[in-house]
Amino acid sequence: MFTKFHDRAYDPGLHRLPAYYARVLLVIEVQLLLFFCCVGTLVVKKVKEGPRRTWFQFGLDSSKQFLGAGWIHVMNLLCATIMGNRMGEGDECEWYWLNIMLDTTLGVWVEYILLRVLTEALDSLLGEGAQDFRTGIYWRNGEFQVIMYVKQLVVWLCIVSFMKLAMVVLMILLAKPLTLAARTVLNPFLEKPELKLIIVMIATPMIMNAFQFWVTDNFIKKPEGDESQGFSAPMLGAVGGSSSGNHNSCASNELEQLRSESAVEAGLGASAPAPAA
């Protein structure tokens, strides 16, 4: 037993551990870079659209996207590894690039269709109970409901999972033309593996994920003009606005009353008999 431990302690392969940790650290740094790029994209979009959503509501909408994207990223890595090893076409880099490109283009359209179909199906099945599943609506009677957010998050994770499954089936059926397209795009970087890795792992995800997050935010938030009774987020100043309206209404009523009294007095004066000369 001691001999085995001694042999392992001096295993030359262990000298590669620092390089392994450096690669892990690089992967983490790349993922953080992509994460902040997506956050920046959504923040820019929020600033451009103005005060239509509160920052809290924007954060809830965005968190569903980030959790879904994290789940998709894990599935992309698994799909790239499995397909690169078991399928005769393409390598892991080409399959990962294809996963990113399909998910952020055709996949976004599939997610949009699935969200609409599921929303309409739940409306038909649950009636008023389907309000909890309406995307972007997290309030009931002016109070934030965690359960509404959780239900919508579960629906969204199911949607992105089904989308990923559809994209995998598509890649299996069209493996040859798709890998040919990926190879054509990545061939200029074939003799520069480090540059190819940057294109596949950094440049492509950064650009395409920014596009995906921007487009997805348009339909994952509450639809424009959807003001369901009792399900809207409370707006600042709503109470003050109501009090001001009541005050103005009272003042208007008092003014109308004074005008009526003046008109009555004027009518009485006109109908009084003129004094004898």
Helices and strands as residue ranges (DSSP letters): H 2-9, G 12-16, H 17-49, H 55-86, H 92-104, H 106-126, G 127-133, E 139-140, E 143-144, H 146-173, H 175-186, G 187-189, H 193-198, I 199-203, H 204-220, H 238-271
